[in-house]
């Protein structure tokens, strides 16, 4: 009998069959906070941050990741040698990972639409559009990625407040 863990496609299937935990799906800010936390725990000897790659191995054996890829690596427990995109996951996970990518780029209204599957009210949209753009959106390497994470973390309380009060408008 063959050990499935040794075959890259079976690893991909296992990771791609996982769903994001409900605890981080309550709000965009919960999802963003979890992704930031996951990103901070990744091993720089295994992972290399680059904004244009989700989760895939390079020619040197490093796993190239962006913010969504950090969540795929840690929370969804993907192997670093797998090429995974949001569309490889079941049910609501692709939309949530796409929302996370939009959050990472500072596309707050798009993130809202992808996360909640509807457009925000006009007052919520105005508030989202007033959020600052994160720094180092086009990061490459750990130094720029950590600066990006810090800037997202600084915006997080404002995003959380918008989400908590959005039902009042």
VMD Tcl script that builds the backbone (N, CA, C; Angstrom):
set m [mol new atoms 507]
animate dup $m
set s [atomselect $m all]
$s set {name element resname resid chain x y z} {
  {N N UNK 1 A 0.840 -1.178 0.000}
  {CA C UNK 1 A 0.000 0.000 0.000}
  {C C UNK 1 A 0.889 1.246 0.000}
  {N N UNK 2 A 0.561 2.206 -0.812}
  {CA C UNK 2 A 1.358 3.417 -0.944}
  {C C UNK 2 A 0.958 4.437 0.111}
  {N N UNK 3 A 1.943 5.110 0.656}
  {CA C UNK 3 A 1.672 6.184 1.607}
  {C C UNK 3 A 1.213 7.414 0.832}
  {N N UNK 4 A -0.036 7.831 1.023}
  {CA C UNK 4 A -0.594 8.961 0.288}
  {C C UNK 4 A 0.145 10.262 0.561}
  {N N UNK 5 A 0.768 10.364 1.709}
  {CA C UNK 5 A 1.461 11.604 2.041}
  {C C UNK 5 A 2.661 11.861 1.136}
  {N N UNK 6 A 3.164 10.837 0.465}
  {CA C UNK 6 A 4.332 11.019 -0.374}
  {C C UNK 6 A 3.983 11.545 -1.765}
  {N N UNK 7 A 2.738 11.514 -2.132}
  {CA C UNK 7 A 2.325 11.961 -3.460}
  {C C UNK 7 A 1.748 13.372 -3.377}
  {N N UNK 8 A 2.335 14.333 -4.114}
  {CA C UNK 8 A 1.894 15.726 -4.023}
  {C C UNK 8 A 0.417 15.932 -4.297}
  {N N UNK 9 A -0.170 15.220 -5.260}
  {CA C UNK 9 A -1.583 15.433 -5.561}
  {C C UNK 9 A -2.477 14.983 -4.417}
  {N N UNK 10 A -2.096 13.915 -3.709}
  {CA C UNK 10 A -2.932 13.485 -2.594}
  {C C UNK 10 A -2.827 14.470 -1.442}
  {N N UNK 11 A -1.664 15.091 -1.258}
  {CA C UNK 11 A -1.547 16.139 -0.249}
  {C C UNK 11 A -2.439 17.312 -0.612}
  {N N UNK 12 A -2.422 17.666 -1.869}
  {CA C UNK 12 A -3.241 18.760 -2.347}
  {C C UNK 12 A -4.712 18.466 -2.104}
  {N N UNK 13 A -5.120 17.252 -2.399}
  {CA C UNK 13 A -6.512 16.885 -2.202}
  {C C UNK 13 A -6.894 16.967 -0.734}
  {N N UNK 14 A -6.005 16.522 0.150}
  {CA C UNK 14 A -6.302 16.566 1.570}
  {C C UNK 14 A -6.450 18.001 2.048}
  {N N UNK 15 A -5.486 18.859 1.736}
  {CA C UNK 15 A -5.564 20.255 2.146}
  {C C UNK 15 A -6.752 20.941 1.493}
  {N N UNK 16 A -6.988 20.644 0.223}
  {CA C UNK 16 A -8.064 21.298 -0.510}
  {C C UNK 16 A -9.438 20.828 -0.072}
  {N N UNK 17 A -9.507 19.759 0.682}
  {CA C UNK 17 A -10.814 19.300 1.163}
  {C C UNK 17 A -11.192 19.960 2.497}
  {N N UNK 18 A -10.261 20.677 3.086}
  {CA C UNK 18 A -10.524 21.322 4.370}
  {C C UNK 18 A -11.293 22.629 4.180}
  {N N UNK 19 A -12.078 22.966 5.185}
  {CA C UNK 19 A -12.811 24.229 5.187}
  {C C UNK 19 A -12.260 25.113 6.295}
  {N N UNK 20 A -12.425 26.391 6.119}
  {CA C UNK 20 A -12.000 27.334 7.166}
  {C C UNK 20 A -12.889 27.158 8.384}
  {N N UNK 21 A -12.326 27.253 9.582}
  {CA C UNK 21 A -13.124 27.111 10.802}
  {C C UNK 21 A -14.122 28.257 10.964}
  {N N UNK 22 A -15.273 27.939 11.475}
  {CA C UNK 22 A -16.329 28.944 11.678}
  {C C UNK 22 A -15.874 30.098 12.566}
  {N N UNK 23 A -14.949 29.835 13.474}
  {CA C UNK 23 A -14.497 30.873 14.402}
  {C C UNK 23 A -13.847 32.056 13.693}
  {N N UNK 24 A -13.322 31.845 12.483}
  {CA C UNK 24 A -12.704 32.968 11.766}
  {C C UNK 24 A -13.594 33.469 10.632}
  {N N UNK 25 A -14.783 32.928 10.519}
  {CA C UNK 25 A -15.684 33.322 9.443}
  {C C UNK 25 A -16.817 34.223 9.916}
  {N N UNK 26 A -16.735 34.684 11.147}
  {CA C UNK 26 A -17.786 35.573 11.658}
  {C C UNK 26 A -17.723 36.947 11.025}
  {N N UNK 27 A -16.518 37.390 10.697}
  {CA C UNK 27 A -16.351 38.728 10.131}
  {C C UNK 27 A -15.060 38.786 9.322}
  {N N UNK 28 A -14.984 39.813 8.461}
  {CA C UNK 28 A -13.746 40.024 7.700}
  {C C UNK 28 A -12.591 40.288 8.644}
  {N N UNK 29 A -12.857 41.021 9.707}
  {CA C UNK 29 A -11.775 41.350 10.641}
  {C C UNK 29 A -11.271 40.101 11.356}
  {N N UNK 30 A -12.153 39.149 11.668}
  {CA C UNK 30 A -11.705 37.880 12.266}
  {C C UNK 30 A -10.834 37.103 11.284}
  {N N UNK 31 A -11.258 37.078 10.022}
  {CA C UNK 31 A -10.489 36.386 8.988}
  {C C UNK 31 A -9.122 37.040 8.805}
  {N N UNK 32 A -9.104 38.365 8.728}
  {CA C UNK 32 A -7.850 39.096 8.560}
  {C C UNK 32 A -6.924 38.879 9.751}
  {N N UNK 33 A -7.473 38.935 10.945}
  {CA C UNK 33 A -6.675 38.720 12.151}
  {C C UNK 33 A -6.059 37.321 12.169}
  {N N UNK 34 A -6.834 36.310 11.778}
  {CA C UNK 34 A -6.323 34.932 11.738}
  {C C UNK 34 A -5.212 34.796 10.702}
  {N N UNK 35 A -5.383 35.416 9.539}
  {CA C UNK 35 A -4.369 35.327 8.493}
  {C C UNK 35 A -3.073 36.013 8.914}
  {N N UNK 36 A -3.183 37.161 9.560}
  {CA C UNK 36 A -1.996 37.860 10.061}
  {C C UNK 36 A -1.270 36.983 11.078}
  {N N UNK 37 A -2.035 36.410 11.977}
  {CA C UNK 37 A -1.449 35.530 12.989}
  {C C UNK 37 A -0.761 34.327 12.338}
  {N N UNK 38 A -1.431 33.705 11.371}
  {CA C UNK 38 A -0.833 32.569 10.665}
  {C C UNK 38 A 0.459 32.988 9.969}
  {N N UNK 39 A 0.428 34.117 9.299}
  {CA C UNK 39 A 1.607 34.589 8.559}
  {C C UNK 39 A 2.805 34.774 9.485}
  {N N UNK 40 A 2.555 35.277 10.673}
  {CA C UNK 40 A 3.643 35.535 11.623}
  {C C UNK 40 A 4.265 34.249 12.167}
  {N N UNK 41 A 3.584 33.126 12.030}
  {CA C UNK 41 A 4.109 31.866 12.569}
  {C C UNK 41 A 4.846 31.020 11.523}
  {N N UNK 42 A 4.805 31.428 10.265}
  {CA C UNK 42 A 5.442 30.621 9.221}
  {C C UNK 42 A 6.966 30.699 9.297}
  {N N UNK 43 A 7.606 29.610 8.968}
  {CA C UNK 43 A 9.063 29.495 9.024}
  {C C UNK 43 A 9.696 30.111 7.772}
  {N N UNK 44 A 10.515 31.157 7.942}
  {CA C UNK 44 A 11.174 31.772 6.782}
  {C C UNK 44 A 12.087 30.822 6.006}
  {N N UNK 45 A 12.498 29.725 6.612}
  {CA C UNK 45 A 13.319 28.748 5.893}
  {C C UNK 45 A 12.476 27.913 4.928}
  {N N UNK 46 A 11.170 27.920 5.120}
  {CA C UNK 46 A 10.253 27.129 4.289}
  {C C UNK 46 A 9.410 28.001 3.370}
  {N N UNK 47 A 9.050 29.204 3.835}
  {CA C UNK 47 A 8.116 30.070 3.105}
  {C C UNK 47 A 8.783 31.375 2.680}
  {N N UNK 48 A 8.398 31.851 1.496}
  {CA C UNK 48 A 8.880 33.133 0.989}
  {C C UNK 48 A 7.676 33.964 0.551}
  {N N UNK 49 A 7.420 35.095 1.222}
  {CA C UNK 49 A 6.276 35.931 0.863}
  {C C UNK 49 A 6.488 36.682 -0.452}
  {N N UNK 50 A 5.462 36.644 -1.272}
  {CA C UNK 50 A 5.431 37.416 -2.512}
  {C C UNK 50 A 3.953 37.651 -2.847}
  {N N UNK 51 A 3.601 38.889 -3.040}
  {CA C UNK 51 A 2.188 39.258 -3.150}
  {C C UNK 51 A 1.460 38.601 -4.320}
  {N N UNK 52 A 2.157 38.223 -5.359}
  {CA C UNK 52 A 1.483 37.700 -6.552}
  {C C UNK 52 A 1.324 36.178 -6.568}
  {N N UNK 53 A 1.760 35.500 -5.538}
  {CA C UNK 53 A 1.638 34.036 -5.470}
  {C C UNK 53 A 0.779 33.662 -4.270}
  {N N UNK 54 A -0.076 32.684 -4.459}
  {CA C UNK 54 A -0.940 32.268 -3.355}
  {C C UNK 54 A -0.239 31.240 -2.470}
  {N N UNK 55 A 0.071 30.077 -3.034}
  {CA C UNK 55 A 0.707 29.006 -2.269}
  {C C UNK 55 A 1.280 28.008 -3.265}
  {N N UNK 56 A 2.562 28.172 -3.593}
  {CA C UNK 56 A 3.192 27.243 -4.524}
  {C C UNK 56 A 4.698 27.201 -4.314}
  {N N UNK 57 A 5.275 26.065 -4.625}
  {CA C UNK 57 A 6.709 25.857 -4.422}
  {C C UNK 57 A 7.505 26.457 -5.583}
  {N N UNK 58 A 8.625 27.108 -5.252}
  {CA C UNK 58 A 9.503 27.649 -6.299}
  {C C UNK 58 A 10.574 26.625 -6.659}
  {N N UNK 59 A 11.480 27.000 -7.538}
  {CA C UNK 59 A 12.531 26.090 -8.000}
  {C C UNK 59 A 13.569 25.761 -6.932}
  {N N UNK 60 A 13.576 26.523 -5.838}
  {CA C UNK 60 A 14.545 26.314 -4.762}
  {C C UNK 60 A 13.938 25.581 -3.559}
  {N N UNK 61 A 12.703 25.142 -3.690}
  {CA C UNK 61 A 12.053 24.401 -2.621}
  {C C UNK 61 A 11.325 25.253 -1.601}
  {N N UNK 62 A 11.321 26.585 -1.779}
  {CA C UNK 62 A 10.573 27.455 -0.878}
  {C C UNK 62 A 9.122 27.524 -1.335}
  {N N UNK 63 A 8.225 27.662 -0.393}
  {CA C UNK 63 A 6.817 27.834 -0.730}
  {C C UNK 63 A 6.539 29.331 -0.801}
  {N N UNK 64 A 6.130 29.790 -1.964}
  {CA C UNK 64 A 5.793 31.193 -2.169}
  {C C UNK 64 A 4.366 31.412 -1.684}
  {N N UNK 65 A 4.187 32.414 -0.828}
  {CA C UNK 65 A 2.866 32.646 -0.238}
  {C C UNK 65 A 2.545 34.135 -0.193}
  {N N UNK 66 A 1.262 34.422 -0.245}
  {CA C UNK 66 A 0.769 35.760 0.061}
  {C C UNK 66 A -0.068 35.620 1.343}
  {N N UNK 67 A -0.907 36.586 1.648}
  {CA C UNK 67 A -1.672 36.505 2.896}
  {C C UNK 67 A -2.648 35.332 2.874}
  {N N UNK 68 A -3.326 35.124 1.754}
  {CA C UNK 68 A -4.221 33.963 1.641}
  {C C UNK 68 A -3.430 32.665 1.763}
  {N N UNK 69 A -2.263 32.635 1.147}
  {CA C UNK 69 A -1.409 31.457 1.223}
  {C C UNK 69 A -0.955 31.151 2.638}
  {N N UNK 70 A -0.804 32.186 3.449}
  {CA C UNK 70 A -0.452 31.978 4.865}
  {C C UNK 70 A -1.554 31.217 5.583}
  {N N UNK 71 A -2.793 31.589 5.300}
  {CA C UNK 71 A -3.936 30.906 5.905}
  {C C UNK 71 A -4.047 29.472 5.371}
  {N N UNK 72 A -3.761 29.302 4.091}
  {CA C UNK 72 A -3.770 27.967 3.489}
  {C C UNK 72 A -2.689 27.099 4.143}
  {N N UNK 73 A -1.511 27.676 4.342}
  {CA C UNK 73 A -0.399 26.916 4.929}
  {C C UNK 73 A -0.674 26.513 6.369}
  {N N UNK 74 A -1.140 27.440 7.171}
  {CA C UNK 74 A -1.266 27.194 8.612}
  {C C UNK 74 A -2.647 26.644 8.991}
  {N N UNK 75 A -3.689 27.414 8.792}
  {CA C UNK 75 A -5.025 27.003 9.224}
  {C C UNK 75 A -5.529 25.800 8.439}
  {N N UNK 76 A -5.320 25.814 7.121}
  {CA C UNK 76 A -5.787 24.700 6.291}
  {C C UNK 76 A -4.750 23.588 6.161}
  {N N UNK 77 A -3.587 23.787 6.784}
  {CA C UNK 77 A -2.544 22.768 6.920}
  {C C UNK 77 A -2.073 22.178 5.597}
  {N N UNK 78 A -1.863 23.046 4.614}
  {CA C UNK 78 A -1.360 22.585 3.322}
  {C C UNK 78 A 0.134 22.328 3.408}
  {N N UNK 79 A 0.587 21.366 2.660}
  {CA C UNK 79 A 2.007 21.070 2.575}
  {C C UNK 79 A 2.690 22.171 1.765}
  {N N UNK 80 A 3.907 22.560 2.136}
  {CA C UNK 80 A 4.593 23.632 1.412}
  {C C UNK 80 A 4.916 23.310 -0.047}
  {N N UNK 81 A 4.852 22.051 -0.437}
  {CA C UNK 81 A 5.183 21.710 -1.823}
  {C C UNK 81 A 3.952 21.674 -2.730}
  {N N UNK 82 A 2.847 22.192 -2.259}
  {CA C UNK 82 A 1.622 22.161 -3.041}
  {C C UNK 82 A 1.299 23.500 -3.681}
  {N N UNK 83 A 0.786 23.441 -4.892}
  {CA C UNK 83 A 0.270 24.636 -5.549}
  {C C UNK 83 A -1.232 24.657 -5.300}
  {N N UNK 84 A -1.659 25.628 -4.508}
  {CA C UNK 84 A -3.072 25.739 -4.161}
  {C C UNK 84 A -3.552 27.171 -4.393}
  {N N UNK 85 A -4.710 27.279 -4.977}
  {CA C UNK 85 A -5.352 28.571 -5.183}
  {C C UNK 85 A -6.695 28.531 -4.471}
  {N N UNK 86 A -7.326 29.675 -4.260}
  {CA C UNK 86 A -8.627 29.665 -3.580}
  {C C UNK 86 A -9.660 28.740 -4.220}
  {N N UNK 87 A -9.634 28.608 -5.523}
  {CA C UNK 87 A -10.644 27.802 -6.210}
  {C C UNK 87 A -10.502 26.301 -5.980}
  {N N UNK 88 A -9.423 25.869 -5.375}
  {CA C UNK 88 A -9.215 24.440 -5.097}
  {C C UNK 88 A -9.956 23.981 -3.835}
  {N N UNK 89 A -10.578 24.899 -3.122}
  {CA C UNK 89 A -11.205 24.573 -1.837}
  {C C UNK 89 A -12.720 24.497 -1.954}
  {N N UNK 90 A -13.365 23.822 -1.001}
  {CA C UNK 90 A -14.817 23.614 -1.084}
  {C C UNK 90 A -15.656 24.786 -0.560}
  {N N UNK 91 A -16.868 24.778 -0.960}
  {CA C UNK 91 A -17.977 25.592 -0.461}
  {C C UNK 91 A -17.635 27.072 -0.374}
  {N N UNK 92 A -17.649 27.650 0.817}
  {CA C UNK 92 A -17.455 29.091 0.996}
  {C C UNK 92 A -15.991 29.512 1.020}
  {N N UNK 93 A -15.091 28.568 1.123}
  {CA C UNK 93 A -13.673 28.904 1.288}
  {C C UNK 93 A -13.108 29.749 0.144}
  {N N UNK 94 A -13.397 29.461 -1.121}
  {CA C UNK 94 A -12.840 30.306 -2.180}
  {C C UNK 94 A -13.202 31.781 -2.038}
  {N N UNK 95 A -14.455 32.066 -1.749}
  {CA C UNK 95 A -14.883 33.457 -1.585}
  {C C UNK 95 A -14.214 34.138 -0.401}
  {N N UNK 96 A -14.012 33.383 0.664}
  {CA C UNK 96 A -13.355 33.955 1.843}
  {C C UNK 96 A -11.885 34.235 1.559}
  {N N UNK 97 A -11.220 33.318 0.849}
  {CA C UNK 97 A -9.813 33.540 0.499}
  {C C UNK 97 A -9.676 34.694 -0.499}
  {N N UNK 98 A -10.625 34.822 -1.412}
  {CA C UNK 98 A -10.611 35.959 -2.336}
  {C C UNK 98 A -10.866 37.261 -1.582}
  {N N UNK 99 A -11.744 37.228 -0.586}
  {CA C UNK 99 A -11.971 38.403 0.260}
  {C C UNK 99 A -10.685 38.780 0.987}
  {N N UNK 100 A -9.972 37.794 1.467}
  {CA C UNK 100 A -8.714 38.038 2.156}
  {C C UNK 100 A -7.690 38.684 1.226}
  {N N UNK 101 A -7.634 38.226 -0.007}
  {CA C UNK 101 A -6.735 38.852 -0.981}
  {C C UNK 101 A -7.120 40.313 -1.211}
  {N N UNK 102 A -8.407 40.590 -1.283}
  {CA C UNK 102 A -8.871 41.970 -1.456}
  {C C UNK 102 A -8.521 42.808 -0.225}
  {N N UNK 103 A -8.671 42.245 0.958}
  {CA C UNK 103 A -8.289 42.944 2.190}
  {C C UNK 103 A -6.802 43.268 2.167}
  {N N UNK 104 A -5.999 42.310 1.752}
  {CA C UNK 104 A -4.554 42.497 1.708}
  {C C UNK 104 A -4.168 43.644 0.783}
  {N N UNK 105 A -4.936 43.815 -0.283}
  {CA C UNK 105 A -4.658 44.896 -1.225}
  {C C UNK 105 A -5.314 46.215 -0.864}
  {N N UNK 106 A -6.118 46.224 0.197}
  {CA C UNK 106 A -6.805 47.446 0.589}
  {C C UNK 106 A -8.058 47.721 -0.222}
  {N N UNK 107 A -8.584 46.701 -0.865}
  {CA C UNK 107 A -9.825 46.828 -1.626}
  {C C UNK 107 A -10.987 46.444 -0.707}
  {N N UNK 108 A -11.301 47.352 0.192}
  {CA C UNK 108 A -12.215 47.076 1.299}
  {C C UNK 108 A -13.637 46.758 0.838}
  {N N UNK 109 A -14.156 47.481 -0.131}
  {CA C UNK 109 A -15.528 47.248 -0.605}
  {C C UNK 109 A -15.612 45.915 -1.346}
  {N N UNK 110 A -14.636 45.626 -2.176}
  {CA C UNK 110 A -14.585 44.333 -2.869}
  {C C UNK 110 A -14.494 43.196 -1.861}
  {N N UNK 111 A -13.684 43.374 -0.845}
  {CA C UNK 111 A -13.551 42.351 0.199}
  {C C UNK 111 A -14.899 42.118 0.883}
  {N N UNK 112 A -15.597 43.202 1.188}
  {CA C UNK 112 A -16.913 43.092 1.818}
  {C C UNK 112 A -17.840 42.262 0.935}
  {N N UNK 113 A -17.865 42.588 -0.341}
  {CA C UNK 113 A -18.745 41.893 -1.298}
  {C C UNK 113 A -18.410 40.407 -1.364}
  {N N UNK 114 A -17.140 40.083 -1.420}
  {CA C UNK 114 A -16.745 38.680 -1.511}
  {C C UNK 114 A -16.996 37.932 -0.202}
  {N N UNK 115 A -16.779 38.602 0.913}
  {CA C UNK 115 A -16.937 37.943 2.209}
  {C C UNK 115 A -18.414 37.732 2.552}
  {N N UNK 116 A -19.205 38.798 2.429}
  {CA C UNK 116 A -20.613 38.739 2.844}
  {C C UNK 116 A -21.566 38.364 1.703}
  {N N UNK 117 A -21.051 38.272 0.482}
  {CA C UNK 117 A -21.809 37.934 -0.728}
  {C C UNK 117 A -22.952 38.914 -1.032}
  {N N UNK 118 A -22.810 40.138 -0.592}
  {CA C UNK 118 A -23.715 41.215 -0.989}
  {C C UNK 118 A -22.968 42.532 -0.838}
  {N N UNK 119 A -23.486 43.560 -1.446}
  {CA C UNK 119 A -22.843 44.871 -1.365}
  {C C UNK 119 A -23.149 45.527 -0.037}
  {N N UNK 120 A -22.244 46.344 0.476}
  {CA C UNK 120 A -22.525 47.066 1.722}
  {C C UNK 120 A -23.556 48.175 1.474}
  {N N UNK 121 A -24.178 48.617 2.534}
  {CA C UNK 121 A -25.048 49.787 2.416}
  {C C UNK 121 A -24.181 50.972 2.019}
  {N N UNK 122 A -24.787 52.021 1.541}
  {CA C UNK 122 A -23.992 53.162 1.078}
  {C C UNK 122 A -23.191 53.795 2.216}
  {N N UNK 123 A -23.743 53.844 3.414}
  {CA C UNK 123 A -22.979 54.425 4.524}
  {C C UNK 123 A -21.812 53.530 4.936}
  {N N UNK 124 A -22.011 52.218 4.912}
  {CA C UNK 124 A -20.914 51.294 5.212}
  {C C UNK 124 A -19.861 51.380 4.111}
  {N N UNK 125 A -20.295 51.479 2.878}
  {CA C UNK 125 A -19.353 51.613 1.764}
  {C C UNK 125 A -18.506 52.872 1.923}
  {N N UNK 126 A -19.132 53.971 2.297}
  {CA C UNK 126 A -18.381 55.222 2.517}
  {C C UNK 126 A -17.317 55.034 3.594}
  {N N UNK 127 A -17.694 54.390 4.667}
  {CA C UNK 127 A -16.740 54.164 5.761}
  {C C UNK 127 A -15.602 53.248 5.324}
  {N N UNK 128 A -15.933 52.211 4.555}
  {CA C UNK 128 A -14.894 51.308 4.053}
  {C C UNK 128 A -13.933 52.057 3.137}
  {N N UNK 129 A -14.456 52.920 2.303}
  {CA C UNK 129 A -13.609 53.672 1.366}
  {C C UNK 129 A -12.695 54.669 2.085}
  {N N UNK 130 A -13.025 55.009 3.315}
  {CA C UNK 130 A -12.186 55.926 4.094}
  {C C UNK 130 A -11.023 55.216 4.791}
  {N N UNK 131 A -11.044 53.900 4.801}
  {CA C UNK 131 A -9.929 53.162 5.414}
  {C C UNK 131 A -8.662 53.399 4.598}
  {N N UNK 132 A -7.534 53.482 5.276}
  {CA C UNK 132 A -6.273 53.689 4.539}
  {C C UNK 132 A -5.877 52.449 3.749}
  {N N UNK 133 A -5.064 52.656 2.766}
  {CA C UNK 133 A -4.488 51.554 1.984}
  {C C UNK 133 A -3.328 50.973 2.800}
  {N N UNK 134 A -3.227 49.654 2.915}
  {CA C UNK 134 A -2.083 49.085 3.629}
  {C C UNK 134 A -0.776 49.380 2.896}
  {N N UNK 135 A 0.301 49.412 3.641}
  {CA C UNK 135 A 1.617 49.631 3.022}
  {C C UNK 135 A 2.147 48.317 2.448}
  {N N UNK 136 A 3.100 48.443 1.545}
  {CA C UNK 136 A 3.787 47.288 0.958}
  {C C UNK 136 A 2.830 46.259 0.368}
  {N N UNK 137 A 1.831 46.744 -0.354}
  {CA C UNK 137 A 0.846 45.852 -0.956}
  {C C UNK 137 A 1.514 44.872 -1.923}
  {N N UNK 138 A 2.540 45.334 -2.626}
  {CA C UNK 138 A 3.253 44.482 -3.582}
  {C C UNK 138 A 4.558 43.971 -2.959}
  {N N UNK 139 A 4.419 43.303 -1.830}
  {CA C UNK 139 A 5.577 42.842 -1.061}
  {C C UNK 139 A 6.295 41.685 -1.743}
  {N N UNK 140 A 7.585 41.635 -1.484}
  {CA C UNK 140 A 8.427 40.491 -1.819}
  {C C UNK 140 A 9.426 40.367 -0.681}
  {N N UNK 141 A 9.446 39.219 -0.039}
  {CA C UNK 141 A 10.367 38.973 1.066}
  {C C UNK 141 A 9.745 39.270 2.423}
  {N N UNK 142 A 10.422 38.771 3.440}
  {CA C UNK 142 A 9.897 38.849 4.801}
  {C C UNK 142 A 9.852 40.264 5.362}
  {N N UNK 143 A 10.847 41.065 5.089}
  {CA C UNK 143 A 10.861 42.426 5.632}
  {C C UNK 143 A 9.647 43.215 5.138}
  {N N UNK 144 A 9.412 43.207 3.841}
  {CA C UNK 144 A 8.270 43.937 3.271}
  {C C UNK 144 A 6.949 43.307 3.703}
  {N N UNK 145 A 6.913 41.979 3.813}
  {CA C UNK 145 A 5.686 41.298 4.230}
  {C C UNK 145 A 5.338 41.645 5.677}
  {N N UNK 146 A 6.342 41.650 6.547}
  {CA C UNK 146 A 6.082 42.012 7.950}
  {C C UNK 146 A 5.582 43.454 8.058}
  {N N UNK 147 A 6.143 44.359 7.256}
  {CA C UNK 147 A 5.653 45.746 7.246}
  {C C UNK 147 A 4.205 45.783 6.757}
  {N N UNK 148 A 3.888 44.972 5.776}
  {CA C UNK 148 A 2.515 44.871 5.269}
  {C C UNK 148 A 1.580 44.361 6.365}
  {N N UNK 149 A 1.998 43.311 7.049}
  {CA C UNK 149 A 1.189 42.760 8.146}
  {C C UNK 149 A 0.970 43.801 9.239}
  {N N UNK 150 A 2.020 44.550 9.578}
  {CA C UNK 150 A 1.894 45.599 10.600}
  {C C UNK 150 A 0.880 46.659 10.180}
  {N N UNK 151 A 0.905 47.040 8.907}
  {CA C UNK 151 A -0.030 48.068 8.455}
  {C C UNK 151 A -1.467 47.537 8.465}
  {N N UNK 152 A -1.658 46.275 8.082}
  {CA C UNK 152 A -2.998 45.675 8.149}
  {C C UNK 152 A -3.480 45.581 9.591}
  {N N UNK 153 A -2.573 45.214 10.462}
  {CA C UNK 153 A -2.920 45.104 11.884}
  {C C UNK 153 A -3.341 46.457 12.453}
  {N N UNK 154 A -2.721 47.536 11.985}
  {CA C UNK 154 A -3.076 48.881 12.447}
  {C C UNK 154 A -4.464 49.296 11.956}
  {N N UNK 155 A -4.889 48.777 10.809}
  {CA C UNK 155 A -6.200 49.104 10.238}
  {C C UNK 155 A -7.300 48.238 10.847}
  {N N UNK 156 A -6.932 47.105 11.364}
  {CA C UNK 156 A -7.882 46.118 11.886}
  {C C UNK 156 A -8.924 46.689 12.859}
  {N N UNK 157 A -8.554 47.516 13.848}
  {CA C UNK 157 A -9.582 48.040 14.760}
  {C C UNK 157 A -10.644 48.883 14.050}
  {N N UNK 158 A -10.244 49.656 13.051}
  {CA C UNK 158 A -11.210 50.464 12.298}
  {C C UNK 158 A -12.151 49.565 11.497}
  {N N UNK 159 A -11.597 48.533 10.871}
  {CA C UNK 159 A -12.410 47.591 10.115}
  {C C UNK 159 A -13.395 46.879 11.035}
  {N N UNK 160 A -12.911 46.456 12.198}
  {CA C UNK 160 A -13.774 45.768 13.157}
  {C C UNK 160 A -14.922 46.677 13.594}
  {N N UNK 161 A -14.621 47.937 13.825}
  {CA C UNK 161 A -15.678 48.875 14.251}
  {C C UNK 161 A -16.730 49.056 13.149}
  {N N UNK 162 A -16.294 49.145 11.910}
  {CA C UNK 162 A -17.238 49.271 10.790}
  {C C UNK 162 A -18.139 48.038 10.735}
  {N N UNK 163 A -17.552 46.884 10.879}
  {CA C UNK 163 A -18.348 45.653 10.830}
  {C C UNK 163 A -19.312 45.553 12.006}
  {N N UNK 164 A -18.893 45.979 13.180}
  {CA C UNK 164 A -19.749 45.895 14.356}
  {C C UNK 164 A -20.923 46.865 14.281}
  {N N UNK 165 A -20.737 47.992 13.601}
  {CA C UNK 165 A -21.815 48.996 13.555}
  {C C UNK 165 A -22.551 49.015 12.227}
  {N N UNK 166 A -22.188 48.158 11.285}
  {CA C UNK 166 A -22.800 48.219 9.960}
  {C C UNK 166 A -24.296 47.967 9.990}
  {N N UNK 167 A -24.785 47.218 10.940}
  {CA C UNK 167 A -26.218 46.929 11.018}
  {C C UNK 167 A -27.038 48.149 11.457}
  {N N UNK 168 A -26.386 49.186 11.956}
  {CA C UNK 168 A -27.098 50.379 12.412}
  {C C UNK 168 A -27.426 51.337 11.275}
  {N N UNK 169 A -26.866 51.114 10.097}
  {CA C UNK 169 A -27.025 52.065 9.002}
  {C C UNK 169 A -27.986 51.572 7.948}
}
mol reanalyze $m
mol bondsrecalc $m
mol representation Tube
mol addrep $m
